[in-house]
Amino acid sequence: MDKSSDNAKTMNPRVAMTPALLVQGWQIVYVYLISVPRIESLIVVAIGLAWLILLPGLGPVIYLAICQGINVYLTSVVAVNVSKGSPYVIIPLLSILFSIVAIVLMIAGLKAVRRQKGSKSK
């Protein structure tokens, strides 16, 4: 293969993480608009997103996965305490869905980055 076809197949790590960044960014907007978030939690996630943008890799993925795991736990507690049949249960359930999708997309992006690094070394 020539060098131009190799360049066409390479993927920027930031591009691989773009879907996860978009989901988590929209999650922040969603939580800010729908609920009354604590500013500390938004800052913690924003730090993780900035880290993921600047240095996509295992560290920020682990950090954000932990943040999302904590979010799943806390919103599960909220969802369980919402009265049965209430339409307000949708809000925490959507937050849980955003968190799970974000974790899956980060792992997929990380795998794409690792595959790319493996193919460059060959």
C-alpha atoms as a printed R data frame, in Angstrom:
    type eleno elety resid chain resno       x      y      z
1   ATOM     1    CA   MET     A     1   0.000  0.000  0.000
2   ATOM     2    CA   ASP     A     2   1.134  3.510 -0.607
3   ATOM     3    CA   LYS     A     3   1.364  6.166  2.062
4   ATOM     4    CA   SER     A     4  -1.782  8.057  0.938
5   ATOM     5    CA   SER     A     5  -4.016  5.020  1.491
6   ATOM     6    CA   ASP     A     6  -2.512  4.529  4.975
7   ATOM     7    CA   ASN     A     7  -3.375  8.127  5.844
8   ATOM     8    CA   ALA     A     8  -6.949  7.615  4.656
9   ATOM     9    CA   LYS     A     9  -7.400  4.710  7.056
10  ATOM    10    CA   THR     A    10  -5.994  6.428 10.160
11  ATOM    11    CA   MET     A    11  -8.413  7.984 12.596
12  ATOM    12    CA   ASN     A    12  -7.699 10.854 14.903
13  ATOM    13    CA   PRO     A    13  -8.275  9.746 18.536
14  ATOM    14    CA   ARG     A    14 -10.480 12.790 19.096
15  ATOM    15    CA   VAL     A    15 -12.676 11.710 16.197
16  ATOM    16    CA   ALA     A    16 -13.001  8.234 17.740
17  ATOM    17    CA   MET     A    17 -14.179  9.797 21.008
18  ATOM    18    CA   THR     A    18 -16.534 12.348 19.408
19  ATOM    19    CA   PRO     A    19 -19.753 10.301 19.891
20  ATOM    20    CA   ALA     A    20 -18.987  9.819 23.598
21  ATOM    21    CA   LEU     A    21 -18.171 13.518 23.962
22  ATOM    22    CA   LEU     A    22 -21.419 14.524 22.287
23  ATOM    23    CA   VAL     A    23 -23.545 12.242 24.475
24  ATOM    24    CA   GLN     A    24 -21.901 13.473 27.657
25  ATOM    25    CA   GLY     A    25 -22.111 17.089 26.558
26  ATOM    26    CA   TRP     A    26 -25.829 16.719 25.874
27  ATOM    27    CA   GLN     A    27 -26.175 14.940 29.192
28  ATOM    28    CA   ILE     A    28 -24.776 17.995 30.953
29  ATOM    29    CA   VAL     A    29 -27.193 20.255 29.056
30  ATOM    30    CA   TYR     A    30 -30.098 17.885 29.805
31  ATOM    31    CA   VAL     A    31 -29.311 17.686 33.513
32  ATOM    32    CA   TYR     A    32 -28.814 21.451 33.722
33  ATOM    33    CA   LEU     A    33 -32.110 22.226 32.000
34  ATOM    34    CA   ILE     A    34 -34.281 19.542 33.619
35  ATOM    35    CA   SER     A    35 -33.017 19.167 37.159
36  ATOM    36    CA   VAL     A    36 -31.247 21.262 39.734
37  ATOM    37    CA   PRO     A    37 -27.683 20.020 39.447
38  ATOM    38    CA   ARG     A    38 -24.943 20.690 41.886
39  ATOM    39    CA   ILE     A    39 -22.313 22.852 40.255
40  ATOM    40    CA   GLU     A    40 -19.592 20.607 41.669
41  ATOM    41    CA   SER     A    41 -20.857 17.610 39.713
42  ATOM    42    CA   LEU     A    42 -20.957 19.610 36.483
43  ATOM    43    CA   ILE     A    43 -17.388 20.828 37.082
44  ATOM    44    CA   VAL     A    44 -16.166 17.274 37.756
45  ATOM    45    CA   VAL     A    45 -17.658 16.003 34.487
46  ATOM    46    CA   ALA     A    46 -16.438 19.069 32.562
47  ATOM    47    CA   ILE     A    47 -12.889 18.385 33.774
48  ATOM    48    CA   GLY     A    48 -13.186 14.803 32.549
49  ATOM    49    CA   LEU     A    49 -14.523 15.906 29.166
50  ATOM    50    CA   ALA     A    50 -11.712 18.444 28.762
51  ATOM    51    CA   TRP     A    51  -9.187 15.740 29.639
52  ATOM    52    CA   LEU     A    52 -10.777 13.392 27.087
53  ATOM    53    CA   ILE     A    53 -10.657 16.094 24.397
54  ATOM    54    CA   LEU     A    54  -7.042 17.044 25.081
55  ATOM    55    CA   LEU     A    55  -5.585 13.583 25.736
56  ATOM    56    CA   PRO     A    56  -7.945 10.830 24.573
57  ATOM    57    CA   GLY     A    57  -6.928  7.624 26.251
58  ATOM    58    CA   LEU     A    58  -7.465  5.201 29.092
59  ATOM    59    CA   GLY     A    59  -7.126  7.717 31.957
60  ATOM    60    CA   PRO     A    60  -9.994 10.034 31.030
61  ATOM    61    CA   VAL     A    61 -12.161  7.075 29.991
62  ATOM    62    CA   ILE     A    62 -11.729  5.486 33.424
63  ATOM    63    CA   TYR     A    63 -12.351  8.836 35.156
64  ATOM    64    CA   LEU     A    64 -15.524  9.538 33.174
65  ATOM    65    CA   ALA     A    65 -16.741  5.939 33.490
66  ATOM    66    CA   ILE     A    66 -16.466  6.287 37.279
67  ATOM    67    CA   CYS     A    67 -18.375  9.606 37.106
68  ATOM    68    CA   GLN     A    68 -21.050  7.996 34.953
69  ATOM    69    CA   GLY     A    69 -21.232  4.967 37.264
70  ATOM    70    CA   ILE     A    70 -21.824  7.264 40.219
71  ATOM    71    CA   ASN     A    71 -24.499  9.053 38.200
72  ATOM    72    CA   VAL     A    72 -26.217  5.739 37.409
73  ATOM    73    CA   TYR     A    73 -26.253  4.827 41.095
74  ATOM    74    CA   LEU     A    74 -27.542  8.205 42.297
75  ATOM    75    CA   THR     A    75 -30.214  8.517 39.633
76  ATOM    76    CA   SER     A    76 -31.296  4.931 40.306
77  ATOM    77    CA   VAL     A    77 -31.933  5.941 43.907
78  ATOM    78    CA   VAL     A    78 -33.979  8.891 42.659
79  ATOM    79    CA   ALA     A    79 -35.919  6.715 40.183
80  ATOM    80    CA   VAL     A    80 -36.775  4.179 42.885
81  ATOM    81    CA   ASN     A    81 -38.142  6.933 45.120
82  ATOM    82    CA   VAL     A    82 -40.409  8.462 42.465
83  ATOM    83    CA   SER     A    83 -44.018  7.511 43.063
84  ATOM    84    CA   LYS     A    84 -45.366  4.706 40.876
85  ATOM    85    CA   GLY     A    85 -47.057  5.843 37.698
86  ATOM    86    CA   SER     A    86 -45.488  9.298 37.870
87  ATOM    87    CA   PRO     A    87 -44.263 10.752 34.580
88  ATOM    88    CA   TYR     A    88 -41.293 12.230 36.473
89  ATOM    89    CA   VAL     A    89 -39.596  8.822 36.501
90  ATOM    90    CA   ILE     A    90 -38.616  9.487 32.870
91  ATOM    91    CA   ILE     A    91 -36.091 12.162 33.893
92  ATOM    92    CA   PRO     A    92 -33.804  9.892 35.955
93  ATOM    93    CA   LEU     A    93 -34.276  7.013 33.501
94  ATOM    94    CA   LEU     A    94 -33.081  9.173 30.620
95  ATOM    95    CA   SER     A    95 -30.086 10.236 32.682
96  ATOM    96    CA   ILE     A    96 -29.252  6.578 33.340
97  ATOM    97    CA   LEU     A    97 -29.609  5.844 29.619
98  ATOM    98    CA   PHE     A    98 -27.270  8.744 28.743
99  ATOM    99    CA   SER     A    99 -24.706  7.416 31.228
100 ATOM   100    CA   ILE     A   100 -24.790  3.865 29.888
101 ATOM   101    CA   VAL     A   101 -24.573  5.039 26.264
102 ATOM   102    CA   ALA     A   102 -21.668  7.342 27.169
103 ATOM   103    CA   ILE     A   103 -19.743  4.486 28.804
104 ATOM   104    CA   VAL     A   104 -20.321  2.191 25.816
105 ATOM   105    CA   LEU     A   105 -19.260  4.899 23.347
106 ATOM   106    CA   MET     A   106 -16.120  5.724 25.347
107 ATOM   107    CA   ILE     A   107 -15.100  2.069 25.378
108 ATOM   108    CA   ALA     A   108 -15.776  1.778 21.632
109 ATOM   109    CA   GLY     A   109 -13.740  4.934 20.993
110 ATOM   110    CA   LEU     A   110 -10.908  3.660 23.163
111 ATOM   111    CA   LYS     A   111 -10.867  0.372 21.250
112 ATOM   112    CA   ALA     A   112 -10.718  2.294 17.955
113 ATOM   113    CA   VAL     A   113  -7.779  4.354 19.245
114 ATOM   114    CA   ARG     A   114  -5.960  1.212 20.435
115 ATOM   115    CA   ARG     A   115  -6.607 -0.573 17.106
116 ATOM   116    CA   GLN     A   116  -5.227  2.405 15.260
117 ATOM   117    CA   LYS     A   117  -2.107  2.516 17.420
118 ATOM   118    CA   GLY     A   118  -1.631 -1.228 16.877
119 ATOM   119    CA   SER     A   119  -1.931 -0.898 13.106
120 ATOM   120    CA   LYS     A   120   0.532  2.021 13.010
121 ATOM   121    CA   SER     A   121   3.193 -0.010 14.802
122 ATOM   122    CA   LYS     A   122   3.076 -2.791 12.197
